[in-house]
Structure formats: structure tokens, C-alpha cells
Amino acid sequence: MSYNRFATPRAYVDLISHHLSTGWRTLDNITTIQDDGSTAVTFNSNTHEANLFDMKPHKFAKIDDATQRFFIDIDTGMLATSLAESNYIAILNHNMHDANVSFSVKIDSDSSFGSATNVTTSGSHTKIINAAQNGGTYSSHIHPDKNGWTLIRYSVAETDNLYLRITFQKSTSTSQNFAEDLVIGSILWGEYVDFPASPDLDIKTSIAYDNTNLNQSVGGSTYANSPSFGQPNWESTTPWALSSSANTNQAKIYQKRNGRINHSLKFSYLTDTDVYAEDPGSGTSSEWFDSSSLHSAFYNRIIGQQLPFMFTPDGNSTSEGDYSMFRIANNSFTANQVANRVWNMSLDLVETW
């Protein structure tokens, strides 16, 4: 859509970072290994596995091209399938087009993935951004036709979902080297949250060119010092852009969007069930953690300002420029009751990197 046209916003909340930040899981519960199950994956250029899950796409991991086929297994540690529900995966700052790499996504309650659900099988998922289906032998794989990033959605995995496996391989073979070292900036996986309505008409959007200090000399001349002009470039593209080849340094300067986006949104006349969960003290997941309310499904899972999330002003957008990483700007969840079981709330978002 672009033009900053708001419809019904959507926040992509990351389950991996929630588990890591709360201490429920550690990197020991994430296995990155070649598909023989024993040969380690070689990370190049002072990068490592942790770069895949730090929610900072510009701090990428680089996997040696000779690694060939490998997979990433994530053990959620959840005992109830309702707590491990997911419906999207995003891979940010990748060069899968240049590296000629495709990937598949499997979910299972068995760590051996013996009866796994392959969510990237043709027809079982929705291709949102840069998610062309591979052809021929590997039709169950996604083969991005551009560098940059990829987003797919699928029906909520409500059962058989305690383990995630993402397999990367050359798009034409399981036993050939990648065309070049594979770059991956961040992997996001979890359950997105649709806001219950479009925001009120008095939306305020600003693009802040922050961190600039102005000083005056004795003679009155003004000098500016800017340590940064916006989010760092990605390895092959400008942030959140797509390219069929690695961008030149000149393109990364002139095609880059500088500044930091801020959104101030208001939502009026929301029902109490849209805002609050049934019972935050309940041991029944549907009454708290698995509730679809904004408080539990959104604020609680990002732990307020603790975790960033991928956000789009239109949940149905297929325009890459409609997406970016944001945080909550205020440190509290606040809603005002305006009628019986009816609430208004405001939301301030600030772009982050």
C-alpha cells in the first residue's frame, strides 16, 4: 500500500526473543547444524549463531558457502501446544538470491520431525514478501528471488508445534555448495497480532532526524554533528528493501531512507475483550497467555518496551516499505474506560534498530 496509509495495523511478535529474554530458553536450546546431525556449521567473519536471534538485522551471521545443507532447530520447551502457537516466519537481511539458497519450515511435537507439518509446502502458506516458491524437486521450499528479506504467513499451528526446524540448502541440490556465503540478519517466528480496528483519524506520524547536535562558533556559524542518519544498511540492500543484486555503496547512500519513524495512534470504543484478557491469574492458557487481547497477546509478549516487533500499518500489505521494526514509546499499558465495557487507548510507536 505505502503512502503511510493506515488500515488495520498488525504487529509481528517474536516468540524466540520472548523465550530468550525471559530466560525460559537459552541458545543451548537452539541447534544450528548440518543435516547429517553432527557436523557443525561454520560461521564466518566474526559472526555467530546469536546474531540470528538478537532482533538487530544489521548485525548478521554469515555461514560459509561450503556448509551446504543445514538446519536450525528450536525447542520451545512448552508443555502445552497452545503456548507454542505460531503463524508466521520472517528472515531479515539475507542474500538468498545471490547465494542461490532456498529454505523450508517444519513444525512438530517430535524433536526428530518424523511426522512434521511442512508449512512451506505449496498452497499451505501465504507468500507476503519475497517468497517465491521453488520449482521442480524442491517445490516445498521458498526460494526468494531477491536479496533483502522474506515474510510468509500460515494458518495458526495449534497442535503438533513444540519444535521448529528451518532447513537451508542450495535451491537445486542438497549436496552442493551455496553460490556464496549465506548472510542472515535475523529470524523472527511467532504469532502476529491484528489490532481490533483501524486507528482513529487523528494519526500523527513524524520522521525524526535525531542525534544531531548543533553548535555555534564564536563568530556565529552553525555546525552540525550527526553520529547517525538512520538505521544501518543491511549487507546487500538498504533496510527493508529488496534487490536482485547486492547494492553498490552509492545505491546504499541515495536509496536509503534516513530518519526515525514515530507513530502516535488512538483507538476508540474497543470492547473490554479486545483490550484485556479474561483472567491474568488463570492457569488456563485461553484466559491469559493465549488470549487475543492487546494486553496479553501484544504488550505482555513484548514485555512493554523490552522487545522490538515488526510492524505494518496495514496487515494485508505486500509492499516491503510498509514494514519496519518498532518499540513501544511509553512504558505503561494505559486504557481509559468511556462506557460500560468500552475502552479508548493510545499507542506511541518509535522505530528501532
C-alpha positions as CSV (number, residue, x, y, z in Angstrom):
1,M,0.0,0.0,0.0
2,S,2.7,2.5,1.1
3,Y,2.0,6.3,1.3
4,N,1.7,5.6,5.0
5,R,-1.9,4.6,4.5
6,F,-3.2,3.1,7.7
7,A,-5.8,0.3,7.5
8,T,-5.9,-2.3,10.3
9,P,-2.3,-2.5,11.8
10,R,-0.5,-5.7,12.5
11,A,2.4,-6.4,14.9
12,Y,4.6,-9.4,14.3
13,V,5.5,-10.6,17.9
14,D,8.6,-12.8,18.0
15,L,8.3,-15.9,20.2
16,I,12.0,-16.7,20.1
17,S,13.1,-13.4,21.6
18,H,10.4,-13.6,24.2
19,H,11.7,-17.0,25.3
20,L,15.3,-15.9,25.4
21,S,14.7,-12.6,27.2
22,T,12.6,-14.2,29.9
23,G,15.2,-17.0,30.5
24,W,12.7,-19.7,29.5
25,R,15.1,-20.8,26.7
26,T,18.8,-20.2,26.0
27,L,20.9,-20.5,22.9
28,D,21.6,-24.1,24.1
29,N,18.0,-24.9,23.1
30,I,18.7,-23.8,19.5
31,T,20.7,-26.1,17.3
32,T,22.4,-24.9,14.1
33,I,24.0,-27.9,12.4
34,Q,24.5,-29.6,9.1
35,D,21.9,-32.1,8.0
36,D,24.0,-35.1,9.0
37,G,23.1,-34.2,12.5
38,S,26.7,-34.0,13.7
39,T,28.8,-31.6,11.6
40,A,29.0,-28.0,12.9
41,V,28.0,-25.1,10.8
42,T,30.9,-22.7,10.0
43,F,30.2,-19.0,10.8
44,N,32.5,-16.5,9.0
45,S,33.8,-13.0,9.6
46,N,33.4,-12.9,13.4
47,T,29.7,-13.7,13.3
48,H,27.9,-16.4,15.3
49,E,24.6,-18.0,16.0
50,A,23.4,-15.4,18.4
51,N,23.3,-12.8,15.6
52,L,20.4,-14.7,14.2
53,F,18.1,-14.0,17.2
54,D,19.1,-10.6,18.5
55,M,16.4,-8.7,16.6
56,K,19.0,-6.5,15.1
57,P,19.0,-7.4,11.3
58,H,22.1,-5.3,10.5
59,K,24.2,-7.5,12.9
60,F,24.1,-10.5,10.6
61,A,25.5,-14.0,10.7
62,K,27.5,-15.3,7.8
63,I,27.5,-19.0,7.0
64,D,30.4,-20.4,4.9
65,D,29.3,-21.4,1.4
66,A,30.8,-24.9,1.9
67,T,28.4,-25.6,4.7
68,Q,25.9,-26.9,2.2
69,R,22.6,-28.1,3.6
70,F,22.0,-27.2,7.2
71,F,19.1,-26.7,9.6
72,I,18.2,-24.6,12.7
73,D,16.1,-26.5,15.3
74,I,14.4,-24.5,18.1
75,D,13.0,-26.3,21.1
76,T,10.3,-24.1,22.6
77,G,10.2,-26.1,25.9
78,M,6.5,-25.6,26.0
79,L,4.4,-28.4,27.6
80,A,1.1,-27.1,26.1
81,T,0.7,-26.7,22.4
82,S,-1.5,-23.6,22.9
83,L,1.6,-21.8,24.3
84,A,3.7,-22.6,21.2
85,E,1.3,-21.4,18.6
86,S,2.7,-19.6,15.5
87,N,1.5,-18.3,12.2
88,Y,4.5,-16.5,10.5
89,I,8.2,-16.6,9.9
90,A,10.4,-13.7,8.7
91,I,14.0,-13.8,7.6
92,L,15.6,-10.4,7.6
93,N,18.8,-9.1,5.8
94,H,19.5,-12.1,3.7
95,N,21.3,-12.7,0.4
96,M,19.5,-15.9,-0.5
97,H,19.1,-14.8,-4.1
98,D,22.8,-14.3,-4.7
99,A,23.7,-17.3,-2.6
100,N,21.1,-19.4,-4.6
101,V,19.6,-20.7,-1.4
102,S,16.1,-21.9,-0.6
103,F,14.5,-22.8,2.8
104,S,11.7,-24.9,4.2
105,V,9.9,-24.6,7.6
106,K,8.7,-27.6,9.6
107,I,6.8,-27.7,12.9
108,D,6.4,-30.8,15.0
109,S,5.9,-32.1,18.6
110,D,8.6,-34.7,17.9
111,S,12.2,-33.4,18.0
112,S,13.1,-35.8,15.2
113,F,10.5,-34.3,13.0
114,G,9.3,-37.7,12.0
115,S,5.7,-36.6,11.2
116,A,6.4,-32.8,10.8
117,T,4.0,-30.4,9.3
118,N,5.8,-28.6,6.4
119,V,4.3,-25.1,6.4
120,T,6.1,-24.1,3.2
121,T,4.6,-26.8,1.1
122,S,3.0,-25.2,-1.9
123,G,-0.5,-24.0,-1.1
124,S,-0.3,-24.3,2.7
125,H,1.1,-20.8,3.3
126,T,0.7,-17.2,2.2
127,K,3.6,-15.5,0.4
128,I,3.7,-11.9,1.6
129,I,7.2,-10.5,0.8
130,N,9.8,-12.0,-1.5
131,A,8.7,-15.6,-1.1
132,A,8.6,-17.2,-4.5
133,Q,8.0,-21.0,-4.4
134,N,10.9,-23.2,-5.6
135,G,10.2,-25.4,-8.6
136,G,10.9,-28.9,-9.6
137,T,12.2,-31.3,-6.9
138,Y,12.1,-28.8,-4.1
139,S,8.6,-27.4,-4.6
140,S,8.1,-27.4,-0.8
141,H,10.9,-24.8,-0.4
142,I,10.8,-21.0,-0.6
143,H,13.4,-19.5,-2.9
144,P,13.5,-15.7,-2.6
145,D,14.0,-14.1,-6.0
146,K,15.6,-11.1,-4.4
147,N,18.1,-10.2,-1.6
148,G,16.7,-8.3,1.4
149,W,14.1,-10.1,3.4
150,T,11.2,-12.6,3.3
151,L,7.9,-13.0,5.1
152,I,5.4,-15.8,4.9
153,R,2.2,-16.5,6.9
154,Y,0.4,-19.7,7.6
155,S,-2.6,-20.9,9.5
156,V,-2.1,-20.9,13.2
157,A,-0.3,-24.1,14.2
158,E,-2.4,-25.0,17.2
159,T,-1.2,-28.6,17.7
160,D,2.0,-30.6,16.9
161,N,4.0,-27.4,17.2
162,L,6.6,-27.6,20.1
163,Y,9.7,-27.7,17.8
164,L,10.6,-25.6,14.8
165,R,13.1,-26.6,12.0
166,I,14.2,-24.2,9.3
167,T,16.3,-26.0,6.6
168,F,18.6,-24.1,4.2
169,Q,20.1,-25.6,1.1
170,K,21.1,-24.7,-2.4
171,S,17.9,-24.3,-4.4
172,T,18.8,-27.0,-6.9
173,S,20.6,-29.6,-4.7
174,T,21.1,-30.9,-1.2
175,S,24.8,-31.7,-1.8
176,Q,26.2,-28.6,-3.5
177,N,27.9,-25.5,-2.1
178,F,26.0,-22.3,-1.9
179,A,26.8,-19.8,-4.7
180,E,28.4,-17.6,-2.0
181,D,28.5,-17.3,1.8
182,L,24.9,-17.1,3.2
183,V,24.0,-13.9,5.1
184,I,21.1,-13.9,7.6
185,G,20.4,-10.9,9.8
186,S,17.5,-12.0,12.0
187,I,14.9,-14.8,12.2
188,L,11.5,-13.9,13.6
189,W,9.0,-16.6,14.3
190,G,5.8,-16.5,16.3
191,E,2.2,-15.2,16.2
192,Y,1.2,-11.9,14.7
193,V,-1.4,-9.7,16.4
194,D,-4.0,-7.8,14.4
195,F,-5.3,-4.7,16.1
196,P,-9.1,-4.9,16.7
197,A,-9.8,-1.9,14.5
198,S,-8.3,0.8,12.4
199,P,-6.9,3.8,14.4
200,D,-8.9,7.0,14.7
201,L,-8.4,9.6,12.0
202,D,-6.1,11.8,14.1
203,I,-3.0,9.7,13.4
204,K,0.3,11.5,14.0
205,T,3.4,10.3,12.1
206,S,6.7,12.1,12.4
207,I,10.1,11.2,11.0
208,A,12.7,12.4,13.5
209,Y,16.3,13.2,12.3
210,D,17.5,12.7,15.8
211,N,21.0,12.6,17.4
212,T,22.1,15.8,15.6
213,N,23.8,18.3,17.8
214,L,24.0,21.9,16.6
215,N,26.8,24.2,17.9
216,Q,27.8,27.8,17.1
217,S,31.2,29.1,16.7
218,V,32.4,32.3,18.3
219,G,31.7,34.0,15.0
220,G,28.1,32.7,15.0
221,S,28.5,30.0,12.4
222,T,26.4,26.9,13.0
223,Y,27.9,23.4,12.8
224,A,26.1,20.1,12.9
225,N,27.4,16.8,14.3
226,S,25.4,13.7,13.5
227,P,26.7,10.4,14.7
228,S,24.0,8.6,12.6
229,F,21.4,9.4,9.9
230,G,19.1,6.4,10.5
231,Q,19.2,2.7,10.7
232,P,22.4,1.0,9.5
233,N,22.4,-0.5,6.0
234,W,21.9,-4.2,5.6
235,E,24.6,-6.4,3.9
236,S,23.1,-6.5,0.4
237,T,20.4,-3.9,0.5
238,T,19.2,-0.8,2.3
239,P,17.0,-1.7,5.3
240,W,13.6,-3.3,4.4
241,A,14.3,-3.1,0.7
242,L,14.6,-5.8,-2.0
243,S,17.2,-6.1,-4.7
244,S,18.1,-8.7,-7.4
245,S,21.8,-8.0,-6.8
246,A,23.9,-6.6,-4.0
247,N,23.5,-2.8,-3.9
248,T,26.6,-0.7,-4.6
249,N,27.8,1.7,-1.9
250,Q,26.3,4.6,-3.9
251,A,22.9,2.9,-4.0
252,K,23.0,2.4,-0.3
253,I,23.5,6.1,0.2
254,Y,21.0,7.5,-2.3
255,Q,18.3,4.9,-1.9
256,K,18.3,4.8,1.9
257,R,15.5,6.4,3.9
258,N,17.1,8.5,6.7
259,G,15.4,9.4,9.9
260,R,13.3,7.5,12.5
261,I,9.6,7.0,12.1
262,N,7.3,7.7,15.0
263,H,3.5,6.8,15.0
264,S,1.0,8.1,17.6
265,L,-2.2,6.2,17.3
266,K,-5.6,6.3,19.1
267,F,-8.2,3.6,19.2
268,S,-11.7,4.4,20.3
269,Y,-14.6,2.3,21.5
270,L,-12.8,-1.0,21.9
271,T,-14.6,-3.8,23.7
272,D,-13.1,-4.9,27.0
273,T,-12.3,-8.3,25.5
274,D,-10.3,-6.6,22.8
275,V,-8.2,-4.8,25.4
276,Y,-7.9,-7.2,28.4
277,A,-7.6,-10.9,28.9
278,E,-10.3,-12.8,30.8
279,D,-8.2,-13.6,33.8
280,P,-4.4,-12.8,34.1
281,G,-4.2,-15.1,37.1
282,S,-5.7,-18.1,35.4
283,G,-3.7,-21.2,34.6
284,T,-5.9,-21.8,31.6
285,S,-4.0,-20.5,28.6
286,S,-7.0,-19.2,26.7
287,E,-7.8,-16.9,29.6
288,W,-4.4,-15.3,29.7
289,F,-1.3,-16.2,27.6
290,D,-3.2,-17.4,24.6
291,S,-5.8,-14.7,24.8
292,S,-6.2,-12.5,21.7
293,S,-6.4,-9.3,23.8
294,L,-4.0,-6.5,23.2
295,H,-2.7,-6.6,26.7
296,S,-1.8,-10.3,26.7
297,A,-1.1,-11.1,23.0
298,F,0.9,-7.9,22.4
299,Y,2.1,-5.8,25.4
300,N,2.8,-8.8,27.6
301,R,4.7,-10.8,25.0
302,I,6.9,-7.9,24.1
303,I,7.3,-7.2,27.8
304,G,6.5,-3.5,27.4
305,Q,9.5,-1.7,25.9
306,Q,11.8,-4.6,26.3
307,L,11.4,-6.3,22.9
308,P,11.0,-4.8,19.4
309,F,8.5,-6.1,17.0
310,M,7.9,-5.9,13.2
311,F,5.0,-3.6,12.5
312,T,2.9,-2.6,9.4
313,P,0.1,-0.1,9.3
314,D,-1.8,-2.4,7.0
315,G,-1.9,-6.1,7.9
316,N,-2.6,-7.1,4.3
317,S,0.2,-5.1,2.8
318,T,2.6,-6.7,0.4
319,S,4.7,-3.6,0.0
320,E,8.1,-4.1,1.6
321,G,8.3,-0.4,2.5
322,D,5.3,-0.7,4.8
323,Y,7.3,-2.8,7.3
324,S,9.9,-1.9,9.9
325,M,11.0,-2.7,13.5
326,F,9.4,-0.7,16.3
327,R,9.2,-0.5,20.0
328,I,6.6,0.9,22.3
329,A,7.5,4.5,23.2
330,N,5.6,4.7,26.5
331,N,6.5,2.4,29.5
332,S,3.0,1.5,30.5
333,F,-0.2,0.0,29.1
334,T,-3.0,2.5,29.6
335,A,-6.6,2.4,28.5
336,N,-9.5,4.7,29.5
337,Q,-13.0,3.4,30.1
338,V,-15.5,5.6,28.3
339,A,-18.7,3.4,28.7
340,N,-19.7,0.1,30.2
341,R,-17.1,-2.4,28.9
342,V,-15.9,0.1,26.3
343,W,-12.4,1.5,26.3
344,N,-10.2,4.0,24.5
345,M,-6.5,3.6,24.3
346,S,-3.5,5.4,22.7
347,L,-0.3,3.8,21.3
348,D,3.0,5.5,20.6
349,L,5.5,3.6,18.4
350,V,9.1,4.5,17.7
351,E,11.2,2.9,15.0
352,T,14.2,1.0,16.4
353,W,17.3,-0.8,15.2
